[in-house]
Amino acid sequence: MTSEVMAWCRAVYISARVDYAVRALLVLAGADEPMRGEAVAAAQDLPTKVVENTLVDLRRAGLVQSRRGPSGGYRLGRPAKDITIADVIRTLEGPLAEVHGLRPDQVSYDPPAEALRDVWVALRAGMRLVLESVTLADVAANRLPAKVRKLIDTEDAYLPRRLGPGS
């Protein structure tokens, strides 16, 4: 991934809902038995109502399953190794990248901005590179794929950027 695409990726907004959902799914990934929504929320100190509502949306998409009754609760709908971070984002927020409601490959611009479409497509490709390769199992085991580790092992990966010269 080029540094230009990495710079664009920093502007991507990860909603609290997506963050909470991934954290809730990680709790479920480590659970031996189905868990109630409030227990999942408490395990990560998250708002119970938000987690419970999110689990319903994740159930509709098949990422979690639920069972009613005294021994009921939520569990993963498929193995943690088969659920990517991209799956969660797409379930809750839609496509990874859009430009005014269109897929990046569907936009077109007049000169001199015509190459801007390629920038948006590259951004989407960069996000896919990371988000489609990282699974819940990877995060739970603190074992990120090599291509992701390579991105965060750079000298300035954790440094914020400012607008202006030299940024």
C-alpha positions as CSV (number, residue, x, y, z in Angstrom):
1,M,0.0,0.0,0.0
2,T,1.4,3.4,-0.9
3,S,1.9,6.1,1.6
4,E,-0.7,8.2,-0.3
5,V,-3.4,5.5,0.2
6,M,-2.4,5.1,3.8
7,A,-2.9,8.8,4.3
8,W,-6.4,8.6,2.9
9,C,-7.2,5.6,5.1
10,R,-6.5,7.7,8.2
11,A,-9.5,9.9,7.4
12,V,-11.8,6.9,7.5
13,Y,-14.3,7.1,10.3
14,I,-14.9,3.9,12.4
15,S,-18.2,4.4,14.2
16,A,-18.7,3.5,17.8
17,R,-21.3,1.0,16.7
18,V,-18.7,-0.9,14.6
19,D,-16.1,-0.7,17.3
20,Y,-18.7,-2.0,19.9
21,A,-19.8,-4.8,17.5
22,V,-16.3,-6.1,16.9
23,R,-15.6,-6.0,20.6
24,A,-18.8,-7.8,21.4
25,L,-18.1,-10.5,18.7
26,L,-14.6,-10.9,20.3
27,V,-16.2,-11.6,23.6
28,L,-18.5,-14.2,22.0
29,A,-15.5,-15.7,20.2
30,G,-14.0,-16.5,23.6
31,A,-17.2,-17.8,25.2
32,D,-17.8,-21.5,25.7
33,E,-21.6,-21.0,26.2
34,P,-24.2,-18.6,24.7
35,M,-24.1,-15.2,26.5
36,R,-26.8,-12.7,27.2
37,G,-26.5,-9.3,25.6
38,E,-26.0,-7.6,29.0
39,A,-23.1,-10.0,29.8
40,V,-21.4,-9.3,26.5
41,A,-21.7,-5.6,27.1
42,A,-20.4,-5.8,30.6
43,A,-17.4,-7.8,29.5
44,Q,-16.2,-4.8,27.5
45,D,-17.9,-2.0,29.6
46,L,-20.2,-1.1,26.7
47,P,-23.7,0.4,26.7
48,T,-26.1,-2.6,27.1
49,K,-28.9,-1.3,24.8
50,V,-26.5,-0.4,22.0
51,V,-24.9,-3.9,22.2
52,E,-28.2,-5.7,22.3
53,N,-29.5,-3.7,19.3
54,T,-26.3,-4.4,17.4
55,L,-26.5,-8.1,18.2
56,V,-29.9,-8.2,16.7
57,D,-28.5,-6.7,13.4
58,L,-25.6,-9.1,13.5
59,R,-28.0,-12.0,14.0
60,R,-30.0,-11.0,10.9
61,A,-26.8,-11.1,8.9
62,G,-25.8,-14.5,10.3
63,L,-22.8,-13.3,12.2
64,V,-24.4,-14.4,15.5
65,Q,-27.1,-16.8,16.5
66,S,-29.4,-16.5,19.4
67,R,-31.3,-18.9,21.5
68,R,-34.1,-18.1,23.9
69,G,-34.7,-19.5,27.4
70,P,-32.8,-19.9,30.6
71,S,-29.7,-21.2,29.0
72,G,-30.1,-18.9,26.0
73,G,-28.1,-16.0,24.7
74,Y,-25.9,-15.2,21.7
75,R,-23.0,-17.1,20.1
76,L,-21.1,-16.6,16.9
77,G,-23.0,-17.7,13.8
78,R,-19.9,-19.2,12.2
79,P,-16.3,-19.8,13.4
80,A,-14.3,-16.7,14.4
81,K,-11.7,-17.5,11.7
82,D,-14.5,-17.0,9.1
83,I,-15.7,-13.6,10.2
84,T,-13.6,-10.6,9.0
85,I,-13.7,-7.1,10.2
86,A,-15.0,-6.2,6.7
87,D,-18.0,-8.5,7.3
88,V,-18.9,-6.5,10.4
89,I,-18.5,-3.1,8.8
90,R,-20.5,-4.1,5.7
91,T,-23.3,-5.6,7.9
92,L,-23.7,-2.4,10.1
93,E,-22.6,0.4,7.8
94,G,-22.8,-0.8,4.2
95,P,-19.9,-0.7,1.7
96,L,-16.4,0.0,2.9
97,A,-16.1,3.0,0.6
98,E,-18.6,5.3,-1.1
99,V,-18.4,8.6,-2.9
100,H,-21.7,10.4,-2.7
101,G,-23.5,7.1,-2.4
102,L,-21.8,5.4,-5.3
103,R,-19.1,2.7,-5.4
104,P,-15.7,4.4,-6.2
105,D,-15.5,2.6,-9.6
106,Q,-18.9,4.1,-10.6
107,V,-17.9,7.8,-10.3
108,S,-16.5,9.9,-13.1
109,Y,-15.0,13.3,-13.2
110,D,-14.1,15.8,-15.8
111,P,-10.5,17.0,-16.3
112,P,-8.5,17.8,-14.4
113,A,-10.1,15.6,-11.7
114,E,-10.5,12.5,-13.8
115,A,-7.8,10.5,-12.0
116,L,-9.5,11.2,-8.7
117,R,-11.7,8.1,-9.3
118,D,-8.5,6.0,-9.3
119,V,-7.6,7.5,-5.9
120,W,-10.9,6.5,-4.4
121,V,-10.6,3.0,-6.0
122,A,-7.1,2.7,-4.5
123,L,-8.5,3.7,-1.1
124,R,-11.1,1.0,-1.2
125,A,-8.5,-1.5,-2.3
126,G,-6.3,-0.5,0.7
127,M,-9.2,-0.9,3.1
128,R,-10.0,-4.3,1.6
129,L,-6.4,-5.3,2.0
130,V,-6.6,-4.9,5.7
131,L,-10.3,-5.4,6.6
132,E,-10.9,-8.5,4.5
133,S,-7.7,-10.2,5.8
134,V,-8.2,-9.7,9.5
135,T,-10.6,-12.1,11.2
136,L,-12.0,-12.2,14.7
137,A,-9.7,-15.2,15.4
138,D,-6.7,-13.1,14.4
139,V,-7.6,-10.3,16.7
140,A,-8.5,-12.6,19.6
141,A,-5.2,-14.4,19.3
142,N,-3.3,-11.1,18.8
143,R,-2.0,-12.6,15.6
144,L,-2.5,-10.2,12.8
145,P,-1.7,-11.2,9.2
146,A,1.8,-10.4,8.1
147,K,0.7,-7.8,5.5
148,V,-1.2,-5.9,8.3
149,R,1.7,-6.2,10.7
150,K,4.0,-4.8,8.0
151,L,1.7,-1.7,7.8
152,I,1.8,-1.0,11.6
153,D,5.4,-1.9,12.0
154,T,6.5,1.3,10.1
155,E,8.2,4.0,12.1
156,D,5.3,6.5,11.8
157,A,2.3,4.2,11.8
158,Y,1.0,5.4,15.2
159,L,1.9,9.0,14.7
160,P,-0.9,11.5,13.8
161,R,-0.6,13.7,10.8
162,R,-1.3,17.4,10.6
163,L,-2.3,19.5,7.7
164,G,0.4,21.6,6.2
165,P,4.0,21.3,4.9
166,G,5.7,18.1,5.7
167,S,2.6,16.2,6.7
